[in-house]
Amino acid sequence: MPETRAIVTDIEGTTSSISFVKDVLFPYARKRLPAFVETHGDHPEVQHWLHVAAKEAGYIEATRQEVVELLLRWIDEDRKSTALKALQGMIWREGYEAGDYRAHVYPEVAARLRAWRADGLRLYVYSSGSVPAQQLFFGYSEAGDLTPLFAGYFDTETGPKREQASYEKIAAAIGEQPQHLLFLSDIAEELDAAHAAGFQTGWLVRPPQPLPVQPAHPAYADFDAIAP
């Protein structure tokens, strides 16, 4: 097996529980989005992402209320929209800074990330959440500020997570040949795309899910089982 020089990890279902995102972050943003747009809608960055969302939906002209309703629907649909993720990230920042919650990480994750970093591996994140949201997530985690461990972050502005080209772009941005990169995720289709781009892959299948008998990718119950 080629030497592993860097690890790129997903978040939901990989470093952290899906339930934290679904049951805490999403409802928090949904509840506060209308008021957030009302009070911050004139800020250039917010205006930009509202415009991008309207364009993505094919709106030629739309009121602010129509865009808010669109975004709320996208939250309910878990749509992987870069504009939605950017706006959610702004709202989540307020929640993190207010101490309303801390981001969940599985018990072994922080120690394992630190050990990999101490071994000289570079660490990166690739998630559908915006880069600022990723930085908040690891900056305000239950295990403390983990952001010093990461060399970089990638989101859907790089490309969709189930497309080979996205991983080719990530390898180019990191400056390593794909065979020296290990991508960790709980989604087989994402791993398929990474593998097609030449990455090593690791499939996180966390309890109570049983490890598959004949996995399409090397499968692990937790980070402690991974030996890059």
N, C-alpha and C positions, 0 to 999 in steps of 0.2 A: 504493500500500500504506500502511495506517495506520502512524503512528510507533510503533516498538517502545520501550516504557518499562521492561519487565522481562522476564527470561528465566527460565523454569522448566525445570529439566533432570532427566531420569531419570539413573540411575547405570549399572546393568548394560548393557553393550553401547553405552553412550552416552558417559559420561565415562571408563568403565573396562571392562576385559575381563570377560566373563561367566565365563571360566575361573578368575579369582581368587576369585570368590564360590563357584563350584561346586566347585573343586578345593582351595581353601584354607579359606575361612570355613566352609562347610557341614560338611566332615569334622571340622574343629576342634571345632565346637559339638556335633556328633553324638557324638564320642568322649568329650567331657567332660560332657555333659548329665546322665547318671545321677548322677555324683559331685557335680555342682553342685547338683542338687535335694536330694541327701542332706545336703549340708553347709549349704545356704542355704534349705532348704524352710520354715523357721520364720520367715524374714524376711517382713514384711507384703507387700512388693511382689511377692516371688516367690509367696507364697500367693495373692495376688490373681490373678496371671496363670495359675497352675495351676487355679484355680477357673474362670476364664474359658474356658480350654481344655476343661475337663471339660464345662462348660455348652454350649460350641459343638458338642461331639461328642454331646450328648444324654445324657450320663451323669447319672443321678439320684444315685447313690452310686458312688464309685470310690476305690480305694486309690491311694496316691501312686505305686506301681509301675505300676499300670494307666495312669495319666496320663503317666508317663515313656515307657511303650511307645507310647502314642498319639502323643506328640510326636516320638519317633524315627521312627515311620511317616510322620508329616507331613513331616519333613525329607526322607525318601526320596522322597516324592511332590512335593516343592517346593510344599507347600500355602501359599497366601497368607493365613495366619492371623495376626491381630494379636497374639494371645497368644504364639504360637510366635516371632514376630519379636522381641517384647519380651524373651523369655527368651534367645534367641540373642544379642541385643545385650548382655545382661549378661555372658554368657560371653565374647563377643568382646572386651569391654572388658579383661578379664583378660589376654587374649592380646596386645592392642595395648600395654598398659602393661608387660607383661613383655618386649616387644620380639620376640615370636615371629614377627611378620610386619609389613609395612607395606602399606597399601592401594594397589593399582595404579591409576594414571591414565594415559591415553594421552599420548604425549610432548608434544603441542601444547596439551593441555587447560589446564594451570595458567596458562600465559602468556596464552592466549586469555581465560580467565576474568578475569584481572587487567586485561587491556586493555578488556574490556567494562565492568568495574567503573569503570575510570578514565574511560571515556566517559560515565559517569553512569547506566548501566543497573543496576537492582537485580536481584540473582540469588537464585534459590530452588531448592530441591530437592524433587522429588516422586518417592518410591520406595516400593516395597512393604516395604522394610526399615523398622524403627521409627525414629522421629526420633533417639533416642539413638544408634542404630547408624549412622545417616547422619552424625551429628556426629563420632563416632569415626572413621568412614571418612575423612572429609576432614581431621580433626584429626591423623591419623597416616598421611597419604598419603606415597607415595614422593617427592612434590614438596614435602613439608613441610606445615605447618599452613595449610590453605586456608579454615578456618572463618571468618576475618574477612571473607572476600569475600561471604559469604551473609547475606541479610537474614532468611531464614526457611526452615523445613523443613516438609514435609507427608508423611504416611504413610497407611496404609489406615484409620486412624481418621477421616480426612477422607472416605473412601469408596473403592470399588474403582477401579482405574486405567482400566478399560474402560467406565466409566459417565459420561455427560455431566454428571450432577449433581455429580460430584466436582470437575470443573473449574470449574463455576459457583461452588462453595463456595470454591475457591482464589482465583478472581478477586475474590470479595467480601472474603476475608480480606486480600488484598494491597491492596485499595482502588483497583483499576484496572478500566476497562472491558475485557472479554476481547479486543477487537480490538487492544489495545495490549500484549498478552502473547504471548510466543513460547514454545511448548512443544517441547522436544527429546526424542526417544525413538528407540529402534530397533524399536519394536513398532507396526505399522501400526494395530492395533485401538485402542491407546491414543491415537494421533494422531487417529483417526476421532472418538473421544469428545471430545477437546479441540477439534477443528475444529467439531463440532456445537455446542459451548458458545461458539463465536465466537473461539477462539484462533487466532493464526497458528501454523503447525506447521513442524517441521524433522525430517526422517527421516534418522537416522544409519545409513548402510549402509557399514560399514567393511570394507576389504580383509581377506580375499581375495574377499568378496562383490562382484559387479559392481553398479554403479549401475543401477537399473531403467531401461528405455527410456522408459516412460510411467508415472512414479511417481504414486501417488494423492496424495502430498504432496511438497513440495520436498525433494529428496534430496541428501545431502552425504556425502562420504567421511571428513571430519574437521571439527573445529571451525574450522579456518583457512578453510574454504570458505564459512562462514556470514557474511553481512554484514547484521546486523539493523539 
